[in-house]
Each structure stands twice: as structure tokens, then as C-alpha cells.
Amino acid sequence: MNFDVVLTCAVTGAGDTTGKNPHVPVTPAEIATAAIDAAKAGATSAHIHVRDPETGQGSRDVALFREAVDRIRDSDTDVVINLTAGMGGDWVPSDTDPALPGPGTDMIGPEERLAHVTALLPEICSLDCGTMNFGNGNEIYISTPAYLRKMASIVQELGVKPELEVFELGQIRFARQMIAEGIIDAPPMFQICLGIPWGADQSVDNMKVMKDELPADASWASFGISRMQMPMAAAAVALGGNVRVGLEDNIYLDRGVLATNAQLVTRAREIIERMGATILTPAEAREKLGLRKR
């Protein structure tokens, strides 16, 4: 059981959710407001993607990240800033020649994937620790060992804490290898990602198996998607971990009831507190996780 919980809100993501829930933030101003509202509702940290304001699709534009982050930092509400570094690894083979990229491909190198992190120096950024199939189409997400080693080294030099996002056991194995090589500073921080097709399914058993493979000194959180968001939040606390909720992973508060980020944070906070745990403030989380306040 974890009695001192870091509660993260993933406020928007990059998925095709903007047409399904009008509360999914799109513009930098909306994303910043969502992060601030989540913090006021009790979130310790905000995990941030940005979207193209014209299309609503996920973006890696540094200017969009800068506007969102500046708005959060200039507010009177403290929150730990956690930026995604997962954009730029999408590969869709061409229908005419599978050796070539097809429509939907967005493939860049490690330095460019971290351009916004280098520019803005958040306290945390995510590192997706492996290549995997995504969904039922022809898309894969590519994150090679060489790319990950380079990204880990850059983040280490910047003094940003990497959140090692792991979707199956092999990714934990490689993350441990990077730790052994000294390019991930101790103590490491993991995010156990459950329910994403086609990573590990969301269940208490899978969460425990993955948690048991983490280094002994690791801090960790976990999340589930859709209707399993809150059950997995409760399981993470019971197993000794931290929690992530938010519209990136689930757009409903209850069956048929569309959620806001703040409502999901409030629901998670109620669950956590009724389990007898306390949600850490941003200052307490920085101390617990060894983060540098920016």
C-alpha cells in the first residue's frame, strides 16, 4: 500500500478523442487551463501533449508546448510539469512499397523528439521504452534501443527526470539495462501502461507482475484506459504505486457521462483518500522523486 500518492493528470494525449468529448483540450490555452484546473482539483502533476489547434491532431510543435507550459508556469497554481517525449515515432508502411513510409508516418530522430524538452526543461518527460504495434491498423510506434539510449543520455544531461513508460515486460528489461549502463539516474521512475492495444492488458495480475520486475528502488505509477481507469488507480495504490488519470486515457466519468480532467482527478482523489492515503503536493512530490523545480 502506498500512503503518499503522486496523482498525475494526463490532460489531452494525441489520440482521436477531440470529436468524442468536447472537454478534451486542444489549444495551448485550453491545455494549460485543463492542467491548472486538474491541479486545483488535487493533481500533483500534469502530463502534457499538445495538439494542432486547426486539426485537433497530436503535434510536436515546440511553440505550442512553450505556450502551454508558459501559461501554467505563469499561473498562481503549482503543478509538476511532465511533458511527453513520445511524438515522432509513428511508422505506417506504404501500401505500394512497404519499405517506404505511407500516409500518417511521422518519424524523426532522438534529438528532435526532445526538442521541446531541451527548450523548456520540464521536471519530468516520458520515455516510451520500446517499439510496439498500436491499434488494429498498419501503424507501429518505433523506439529503438539506440534511440532510447541517446534520448536517456540527453535527458540525463539536461537534469530532467525520465518517466520510463513500459507497456510490456520486455520494455522493463531494456529500461533496467539502461539503468545498469548508468544513463538513467537512480532512483528510476516508471509508468506501467496497461490496456493499450497491443501492450499488456489491464488487470491487477499484470500490474503486479510488471511491478515485481522493477528495480527495488524504483518509484512507479500505473494507469488503465477507458472504464478500467479507476479500478487500475485503486489497484496501483494498493500495490504500492502512484496514479495517473485524465482524458488522454479515458473520456467518461460514468457510463454515458462525459468527463472533464478535473472531474477525473476529483474521482481519483476520493478513491485514494477513502483508501486511507494522502495525495502529495507538488513540493512534496519533488522531494520524494528527486525533481528539480523549474
C-alpha positions as CSV (number, residue, x, y, z in Angstrom):
1,M,0.0,0.0,0.0
2,N,1.2,3.5,-0.9
3,F,0.1,6.1,1.6
4,D,1.8,9.0,-0.1
5,V,0.5,9.1,-3.6
6,V,1.6,11.2,-6.6
7,L,-1.5,11.8,-8.7
8,T,-0.9,12.7,-12.3
9,C,-3.5,14.0,-14.8
10,A,-2.8,13.3,-18.5
11,V,-4.9,16.1,-19.8
12,T,-5.2,15.5,-23.6
13,G,-2.9,12.9,-25.3
14,A,-2.7,12.7,-29.1
15,G,-5.5,10.2,-29.8
16,D,-8.6,10.8,-31.9
17,T,-10.7,11.9,-28.9
18,T,-11.5,15.5,-29.6
19,G,-14.6,14.7,-31.6
20,K,-15.8,12.3,-28.9
21,N,-15.7,14.6,-25.9
22,P,-15.9,18.4,-26.1
23,H,-13.9,18.7,-22.9
24,V,-10.7,17.3,-24.4
25,P,-8.4,20.4,-24.6
26,V,-6.9,21.3,-28.0
27,T,-5.3,24.8,-28.0
28,P,-2.4,25.6,-25.7
29,A,-4.6,27.9,-23.7
30,E,-7.2,25.1,-23.2
31,I,-4.4,22.6,-22.3
32,A,-2.9,24.9,-19.8
33,T,-6.3,25.6,-18.3
34,A,-7.0,21.9,-18.0
35,A,-3.7,21.3,-16.2
36,I,-4.4,24.2,-13.8
37,D,-7.9,23.0,-13.1
38,A,-6.6,19.5,-12.5
39,A,-4.1,20.8,-10.1
40,K,-6.8,22.8,-8.2
41,A,-8.8,19.6,-8.0
42,G,-5.9,17.8,-6.4
43,A,-3.5,16.6,-9.1
44,T,0.2,16.7,-8.2
45,S,1.4,16.6,-11.8
46,A,0.2,17.3,-15.3
47,H,1.3,15.1,-18.2
48,I,1.1,17.2,-21.3
49,H,0.8,16.6,-25.0
50,V,-0.1,19.4,-27.4
51,R,-2.4,19.4,-30.5
52,D,-2.6,21.3,-33.7
53,P,-5.2,24.0,-33.0
54,E,-6.5,23.7,-36.5
55,T,-6.9,20.0,-36.8
56,G,-7.0,18.8,-33.2
57,Q,-4.4,16.1,-34.1
58,G,-1.4,15.5,-31.9
59,S,1.6,17.8,-32.5
60,R,5.2,18.1,-31.5
61,D,5.5,21.8,-32.3
62,V,7.8,23.4,-29.8
63,A,5.9,26.7,-29.9
64,L,2.7,25.0,-28.9
65,F,4.5,23.3,-26.0
66,R,6.1,26.6,-25.0
67,E,2.8,28.5,-24.9
68,A,1.1,25.8,-22.8
69,V,4.0,25.5,-20.4
70,D,4.4,29.2,-20.0
71,R,0.8,29.7,-19.2
72,I,1.0,27.0,-16.5
73,R,4.2,28.4,-15.0
74,D,2.8,32.0,-15.1
75,S,-0.3,30.9,-13.2
76,D,-0.7,31.0,-9.4
77,T,-1.2,27.2,-9.3
78,D,1.8,25.0,-8.7
79,V,1.9,21.6,-10.5
80,V,4.7,19.3,-11.6
81,I,5.1,19.5,-15.3
82,N,5.6,16.3,-17.2
83,L,6.0,16.6,-21.0
84,T,5.6,13.7,-23.4
85,A,8.6,12.8,-25.5
86,G,6.6,10.1,-27.4
87,M,5.8,12.0,-30.5
88,G,7.8,11.4,-33.7
89,G,7.9,7.6,-33.8
90,D,4.9,6.7,-35.9
91,W,5.5,4.5,-38.9
92,V,2.9,3.4,-41.4
93,P,4.2,1.3,-44.3
94,S,3.2,2.5,-47.8
95,D,0.6,0.3,-49.5
96,T,2.6,0.4,-52.7
97,D,6.1,-0.2,-51.2
98,P,6.3,-1.4,-47.5
99,A,9.9,-0.2,-47.4
100,L,8.7,3.4,-47.7
101,P,6.6,5.5,-45.3
102,G,2.9,5.8,-46.1
103,P,0.4,8.5,-45.0
104,G,0.3,9.0,-41.3
105,T,4.1,8.4,-40.8
106,D,5.9,10.8,-38.5
107,M,9.3,9.5,-37.9
108,I,12.2,11.7,-36.5
109,G,15.4,11.1,-34.6
110,P,16.0,11.3,-30.8
111,E,17.3,14.8,-30.7
112,E,14.2,16.2,-32.5
113,R,11.9,14.1,-30.3
114,L,13.3,16.0,-27.3
115,A,13.5,19.5,-28.9
116,H,10.7,20.8,-26.7
117,V,12.2,19.2,-23.6
118,T,15.5,20.8,-24.3
119,A,13.9,24.2,-24.8
120,L,11.5,24.1,-21.8
121,L,13.3,21.9,-19.2
122,P,10.2,20.4,-17.5
123,E,10.7,18.5,-14.3
124,I,9.7,15.2,-16.0
125,C,9.5,13.8,-19.5
126,S,8.3,10.5,-20.7
127,L,10.4,7.9,-22.5
128,D,8.5,5.1,-24.2
129,C,10.7,2.1,-23.7
130,G,10.2,0.1,-26.8
131,T,8.7,-0.5,-30.2
132,M,5.2,-1.9,-30.4
133,N,2.1,-2.3,-32.5
134,F,-0.5,0.4,-31.9
135,G,-4.2,-0.4,-32.6
136,N,-5.6,-2.5,-35.3
137,G,-4.3,-0.6,-38.3
138,N,-1.0,-0.7,-40.0
139,E,0.8,1.6,-37.6
140,I,3.7,0.8,-35.4
141,Y,5.5,3.0,-32.8
142,I,9.3,2.8,-33.2
143,S,11.6,3.4,-30.3
144,T,14.8,1.5,-30.9
145,P,17.5,0.7,-28.3
146,A,19.9,3.2,-30.0
147,Y,17.3,6.0,-30.0
148,L,16.4,5.3,-26.4
149,R,20.0,5.3,-25.2
150,K,20.5,8.6,-26.9
151,M,17.3,10.1,-25.5
152,A,18.2,8.9,-22.0
153,S,21.6,10.4,-22.2
154,I,20.3,13.8,-23.4
155,V,17.6,13.9,-20.7
156,Q,20.2,12.9,-18.1
157,E,22.5,15.8,-19.2
158,L,19.5,18.2,-19.0
159,G,18.7,17.2,-15.5
160,V,15.1,16.2,-16.4
161,K,13.7,13.1,-14.7
162,P,12.7,10.4,-17.3
163,E,9.4,8.7,-16.7
164,L,10.1,5.2,-18.1
165,E,6.8,4.3,-19.8
166,V,6.6,0.5,-20.1
167,F,3.8,-1.4,-22.0
168,E,5.1,-4.9,-21.5
169,L,7.8,-6.9,-19.7
170,G,10.4,-6.7,-22.4
171,Q,10.4,-2.9,-22.1
172,I,11.1,-3.2,-18.3
173,R,14.0,-5.4,-19.2
174,F,15.5,-2.8,-21.5
175,A,14.9,0.0,-19.1
176,R,16.8,-1.9,-16.4
177,Q,19.6,-2.3,-18.9
178,M,19.8,1.5,-19.4
179,I,19.9,1.9,-15.6
180,A,22.7,-0.7,-15.4
181,E,24.6,1.3,-18.1
182,G,24.3,4.5,-16.0
183,I,22.3,6.5,-18.4
184,I,19.2,6.5,-16.2
185,D,20.0,8.0,-12.8
186,A,18.8,6.2,-9.6
187,P,16.3,6.1,-8.3
188,P,14.4,5.5,-11.5
189,M,10.7,6.3,-12.1
190,F,8.4,4.0,-14.1
191,Q,4.9,4.3,-15.6
192,I,3.2,0.9,-16.1
193,C,0.9,1.5,-19.0
194,L,-2.0,-1.1,-19.2
195,G,-4.7,-1.7,-21.7
196,I,-3.2,0.0,-24.8
197,P,-3.5,-2.3,-27.9
198,W,-1.3,-4.2,-28.1
199,G,0.6,-3.9,-24.9
200,A,-0.1,-5.6,-21.6
201,D,-3.8,-6.0,-20.8
202,Q,-5.2,-4.1,-17.8
203,S,-5.5,-6.4,-14.8
204,V,-4.3,-6.5,-11.2
205,D,-2.3,-9.6,-12.1
206,N,-0.5,-7.9,-15.0
207,M,0.2,-4.8,-12.9
208,K,1.7,-6.9,-10.1
209,V,3.8,-9.0,-12.4
210,M,5.3,-5.8,-14.0
211,K,5.7,-4.1,-10.7
212,D,7.6,-7.0,-9.4
213,E,10.1,-6.7,-12.2
214,L,11.0,-3.1,-11.4
215,P,14.3,-2.3,-9.6
216,A,13.9,-2.3,-5.8
217,D,14.5,1.5,-5.5
218,A,12.1,2.5,-8.3
219,S,9.1,4.7,-7.8
220,W,6.2,3.8,-10.1
221,A,2.8,4.6,-11.2
222,S,0.2,2.9,-13.4
223,F,-2.9,3.6,-15.3
224,G,-5.7,1.8,-17.2
225,I,-7.8,3.1,-20.0
226,S,-11.5,3.6,-20.5
227,R,-13.7,2.0,-17.9
228,M,-10.7,0.4,-16.2
229,Q,-9.1,3.8,-15.3
230,M,-10.4,4.0,-11.7
231,P,-10.1,0.2,-10.9
232,M,-6.5,0.4,-12.0
233,A,-5.9,3.6,-10.0
234,A,-7.1,1.8,-6.9
235,A,-5.0,-1.3,-7.7
236,A,-1.9,0.9,-8.1
237,V,-2.3,2.4,-4.7
238,A,-3.0,-1.0,-3.1
239,L,0.2,-2.4,-4.7
240,G,2.4,0.5,-3.5
241,G,2.3,2.7,-6.6
242,N,1.2,6.1,-7.8
243,V,-1.7,7.0,-10.0
244,R,-2.5,8.5,-13.4
245,V,-5.9,9.5,-14.7
246,G,-7.1,12.0,-17.3
247,L,-8.7,12.5,-20.7
248,E,-5.7,11.1,-22.5
249,D,-6.7,7.6,-21.2
250,N,-10.5,7.8,-20.6
251,I,-13.2,10.3,-21.6
252,Y,-16.0,9.2,-19.3
253,L,-16.8,9.9,-15.7
254,D,-19.6,7.3,-15.5
255,R,-21.3,5.2,-18.2
256,G,-22.5,7.7,-20.8
257,V,-21.3,10.7,-18.8
258,L,-18.5,12.6,-20.5
259,A,-15.8,13.8,-18.1
260,T,-13.6,16.8,-17.6
261,N,-10.0,16.3,-16.4
262,A,-10.8,18.0,-13.1
263,Q,-13.7,15.6,-12.5
264,L,-11.5,12.6,-13.1
265,V,-8.9,13.9,-10.7
266,T,-11.7,14.5,-8.1
267,R,-13.0,11.0,-8.5
268,A,-9.4,9.5,-8.2
269,R,-8.7,11.7,-5.2
270,E,-11.9,10.4,-3.5
271,I,-10.9,6.8,-4.1
272,I,-7.3,7.4,-2.9
273,E,-8.3,9.2,0.2
274,R,-11.0,6.7,1.1
275,M,-8.3,4.0,0.9
276,G,-6.5,5.9,3.7
277,A,-3.8,7.5,1.6
278,T,-2.8,11.1,1.1
279,I,-2.1,12.9,-2.3
280,L,1.3,14.6,-2.3
281,T,1.6,18.3,-3.1
282,P,3.9,19.3,-6.0
283,A,6.6,20.3,-3.4
284,E,6.3,17.0,-1.6
285,A,6.5,15.1,-4.9
286,R,9.6,17.0,-6.0
287,E,11.2,16.0,-2.7
288,K,10.1,12.3,-2.9
289,L,11.0,11.9,-6.6
290,G,14.2,14.0,-6.6
291,L,12.9,16.5,-9.1
292,R,14.4,19.9,-9.9
293,K,11.8,22.7,-9.7
294,R,12.0,24.8,-12.8
